[in-house]
């Protein structure tokens, strides 16, 4: 009897172990299959997002190109033009339906029902260009005064401005020792390379840019703070008056703005303009729970708008993106 009981217990234990092993193998196989599906879905979302954002960038370039070819225009760039209207978040299928003149587009290859696109084009010459700090083998005095006013307005230490000016000059010096020259950032967000604190970078971001060449400030797109900082002898009240005046009628020349403020030497073609060549294009795609953001720098000239660089943010969940704002 005891022997039979022991044998029955051993058989039961073996059966339980067998069931446990089978369940473990089945769970492992199921997890591996789920993981493969998740990886494939993520890769599909990444590829779809990339192509959609490329299309959005091409659409922006087309708008800028058409703006450069506009007939009957006065050659200015101002905030009343089509490129200045931001694209609020909208379902991608609405664009596809409009282009095909149908109520809804059904396409199994893309998840257009759950894809939402938004974007914006910003004139980068409506900002102070850090590249202007580097003159001919010395720091540019005019640009240094402009940035000094901005740093005072933001409450940033003058020593940080001196650091930026020195590094910009060293990065662009011709015929110097390239091995010791600092690496030139591509955008303002990378100024931390030169030792600028992130708090200062965040404070400067709404007012400054870093472009491939020296530029002047666009009177039709710059904020009151940028206009005030960019002009010697201009006070904030004058800058705000310029912003208010252009809302009803944009400036067609630098002389129009100079006449309005009535201060000799404050505004001129050496420091200001009414047209622009550099624009930043931002695109944001929300596909299910994934958010992809991209920004590009576009150079516009007569009959052409070409992309100088593109920068794409990493994939992130929509919930995390929303919580971070």
C-alpha positions in Angstrom: 0.0 0.0 0.0 2.7 2.4 1.0 4.7 1.6 -2.2 1.6 2.2 -4.3 1.0 5.5 -2.6 4.5 6.6 -3.2 4.3 5.6 -6.8 1.0 7.6 -7.2 2.6 10.6 -5.5 5.6 10.5 -7.8 3.4 10.2 -10.8 1.3 13.2 -9.7 4.5 15.2 -9.1 5.8 14.3 -12.5 2.5 15.3 -14.1 2.6 18.6 -12.3 6.2 19.3 -13.4 5.2 18.4 -17.0 2.3 20.8 -16.9 4.5 23.5 -15.4 7.1 23.1 -18.1 4.5 23.1 -20.9 2.9 26.2 -19.4 6.3 27.9 -19.2 7.2 27.0 -22.7 3.8 28.2 -24.0 4.1 31.5 -22.1 7.6 32.0 -23.4 6.5 31.4 -27.0 3.5 33.7 -26.5 5.7 36.4 -25.1 8.2 36.1 -27.9 5.4 36.3 -30.4 3.9 39.4 -28.7 7.3 41.0 -28.6 7.9 40.4 -32.3 4.5 41.9 -33.1 5.3 45.0 -31.0 8.7 45.4 -32.6 7.1 45.1 -36.1 4.4 47.6 -35.2 6.9 50.1 -33.8 9.0 49.8 -36.9 6.0 50.2 -39.2 4.9 53.3 -37.2 8.4 54.7 -37.5 8.6 54.2 -41.2 5.1 55.6 -41.8 5.8 58.6 -39.6 9.1 59.3 -41.4 7.4 59.3 -44.8 4.5 61.4 -43.7 6.8 64.0 -42.2 8.9 64.1 -45.4 5.8 64.8 -47.3 4.9 67.6 -44.8 8.4 69.1 -45.3 8.0 69.0 -49.1 4.6 70.7 -48.7 6.3 73.5 -46.6 9.1 73.9 -49.1 6.5 74.2 -51.9 4.7 77.0 -49.9 8.0 78.9 -49.5 9.0 78.4 -53.1 5.6 79.7 -54.3 6.1 82.7 -51.9 9.4 83.5 -53.6 7.7 83.4 -57.0 4.6 85.3 -56.1 3.6 87.7 -58.8 2.5 91.2 -57.8 4.1 91.0 -54.4 6.4 93.6 -52.9 9.2 91.1 -52.1 8.7 91.3 -48.4 8.1 88.5 -45.9 5.5 89.2 -43.3 3.1 87.5 -40.9 0.1 88.0 -43.2 1.4 85.5 -45.8 0.3 81.9 -46.1 3.5 80.4 -44.8 3.0 82.2 -41.4 -0.3 80.4 -40.7 0.4 77.4 -38.4 -1.2 74.1 -39.2 -3.3 73.0 -36.1 -3.5 69.3 -35.3 -5.8 67.7 -37.9 -6.5 64.1 -38.9 -4.3 63.1 -41.8 -7.2 61.4 -43.6 -8.9 64.8 -44.0 -6.0 66.0 -46.2 -6.0 62.8 -48.2 -9.8 63.1 -48.7 -9.5 66.7 -49.8 -6.8 65.9 -52.3 -9.0 63.1 -53.8 -12.3 64.9 -53.5 -13.9 62.2 -51.5 -15.5 62.1 -48.1 -13.1 59.6 -46.6 -10.0 57.7 -47.7 -9.8 54.0 -46.9 -6.2 52.7 -47.2 -5.2 49.5 -45.5 -1.5 50.4 -45.9 -1.7 53.4 -43.6 -3.4 54.1 -40.3 -4.7 57.5 -41.5 -7.8 57.3 -39.2 -5.5 57.5 -36.2 -2.8 59.8 -37.6 -2.9 63.5 -36.7 -0.5 66.1 -38.3 0.4 69.6 -37.2 3.2 72.0 -38.1 4.5 75.5 -38.3 6.9 77.6 -40.4 8.9 80.3 -38.5 11.0 83.1 -39.9 14.4 82.7 -38.4 15.4 86.2 -39.4 12.9 87.4 -36.9 15.5 86.4 -34.3 18.9 87.6 -33.3 21.5 85.5 -35.1 24.4 84.3 -33.0 26.5 83.9 -36.1 26.7 87.8 -36.3 28.9 87.8 -33.2 31.9 86.7 -35.2 33.3 89.5 -37.3 36.5 89.7 -39.3 38.9 88.1 -36.8 37.2 89.9 -33.9 33.9 90.0 -32.2 31.4 92.2 -34.1 30.7 95.3 -32.0 27.2 95.9 -33.3 26.1 92.3 -32.6 27.7 92.4 -29.2 25.6 95.5 -28.3 22.5 93.8 -29.5 23.1 90.7 -27.5 24.1 92.7 -24.5 20.7 94.4 -24.4 19.0 91.0 -24.7 21.1 89.4 -21.9 20.3 92.4 -19.7 16.6 92.0 -20.5 16.7 88.3 -19.6 18.8 88.8 -16.5 21.6 86.6 -17.8 25.3 87.2 -16.7 27.4 89.2 -19.1 30.1 86.6 -18.7 28.0 84.1 -20.6 27.7 86.5 -23.5 31.4 87.0 -23.6 31.8 83.2 -23.6 29.5 82.8 -26.5 31.2 85.6 -28.5 34.7 84.1 -27.9 33.6 80.6 -28.8 31.7 81.8 -31.9 34.8 83.7 -33.1 37.1 80.7 -32.4 34.8 78.3 -34.2 34.8 80.5 -37.4 38.3 81.8 -37.4 40.0 81.3 -40.7 43.5 79.9 -40.9 43.7 79.1 -37.2 44.4 75.8 -35.5 41.4 73.7 -36.4 42.4 71.2 -33.8 41.7 73.6 -31.0 38.7 75.3 -32.4 35.4 74.5 -30.7 32.8 72.5 -32.5 30.2 74.8 -34.0 26.7 73.9 -32.9 23.9 73.4 -35.5 21.2 75.0 -33.4 20.6 77.0 -30.2 19.7 73.8 -28.3 23.3 72.7 -28.6 24.9 75.7 -27.0 25.5 73.6 -24.0 28.5 72.3 -25.9 30.2 75.6 -25.1 29.4 75.4 -21.4 26.3 77.6 -21.4 23.8 76.4 -18.7 20.6 74.8 -19.9 18.6 77.5 -18.0 20.3 80.2 -20.1 19.7 78.2 -23.3 16.0 77.9 -22.5 15.8 81.6 -21.8 17.5 82.6 -25.0 15.6 80.1 -27.3 12.6 82.4 -28.0 14.8 85.3 -29.1 18.0 83.9 -30.8 18.9 81.6 -33.7 22.1 80.1 -35.2 22.1 80.3 -39.0 24.8 79.3 -41.5 25.5 83.0 -42.5 25.3 86.5 -41.0 21.8 87.9 -41.3 19.8 91.0 -40.5 16.6 91.2 -38.5 13.2 91.2 -40.4 11.2 94.1 -39.2 8.0 92.4 -40.3 8.4 89.2 -38.2 10.6 90.0 -35.2 9.0 90.4 -31.7 9.1 93.7 -29.8 11.9 92.4 -27.6 14.1 91.4 -30.6 13.4 94.7 -32.4 14.3 96.7 -29.3 17.5 94.7 -28.8 18.5 94.9 -32.4 18.4 98.7 -32.8 20.7 101.2 -31.1 18.8 104.0 -29.5 15.4 102.3 -29.7 13.3 101.9 -26.5 10.7 99.3 -25.8 7.8 101.7 -26.5 9.2 102.3 -30.0 9.5 98.6 -30.6 6.0 97.9 -29.5 4.7 100.7 -31.8 6.5 99.1 -34.7 4.7 95.8 -33.9 1.4 97.4 -33.7 1.9 99.4 -36.9 2.8 96.4 -39.0 -0.4 94.6 -38.0 -2.5 96.9 -40.2 0.2 97.3 -42.9 3.5 95.5 -43.1 6.7 97.5 -43.8 7.7 97.5 -47.4 11.2 98.9 -46.7 13.5 99.7 -43.8 12.8 103.4 -44.4 9.1 102.9 -43.6 10.0 101.7 -40.1 12.7 104.3 -39.6 10.2 107.0 -40.5 7.8 105.7 -37.9 10.2 105.8 -35.0 11.8 109.0 -36.1 15.3 108.2 -34.6 18.2 108.7 -36.9 20.5 105.6 -37.2 18.3 103.3 -35.2 17.0 101.3 -38.2 18.8 100.7 -41.4 19.7 98.1 -44.0 22.9 97.3 -42.2 21.0 95.7 -39.3 17.4 95.3 -40.5 15.5 94.0 -43.5 11.9 93.4 -44.7 12.5 90.0 -46.3 14.0 86.7 -45.2 15.8 83.7 -46.5 16.0 81.3 -43.6 12.9 79.5 -42.2 12.4 76.8 -39.6 9.8 74.1 -40.4 8.4 72.1 -37.5 6.2 69.0 -38.0 4.5 66.8 -35.4 2.8 63.5 -36.2 0.7 61.7 -33.6 0.1 58.1 -34.7 -2.0 56.1 -32.2 0.1 56.3 -29.0 3.3 57.4 -30.8 4.4 61.0 -31.3 7.2 62.0 -33.7 8.5 65.5 -34.1 10.8 66.9 -36.7 12.3 70.3 -37.5 14.2 71.5 -40.5 16.0 74.6 -41.6 15.0 75.7 -45.1 16.8 78.3 -47.2 14.6 80.3 -49.6 15.7 82.2 -52.6 14.1 83.2 -55.9 12.4 80.0 -57.3 14.0 77.7 -54.8 13.6 76.4 -51.3 16.1 73.8 -50.2 16.5 72.0 -46.9 19.8 72.7 -45.1 19.4 70.3 -42.2 16.7 68.1 -40.6 16.5 67.0 -37.0 14.0 64.3 -35.8 13.0 63.7 -32.3 12.8 60.2 -30.8 9.6 58.2 -30.6 7.6 59.0 -27.5 4.2 58.1 -26.1 1.5 60.7 -26.6 0.8 60.5 -22.8 4.4 61.4 -22.0 4.4 64.2 -24.5 1.3 65.7 -23.1 2.5 65.4 -19.5 5.7 67.2 -20.5 4.0 70.3 -21.8 
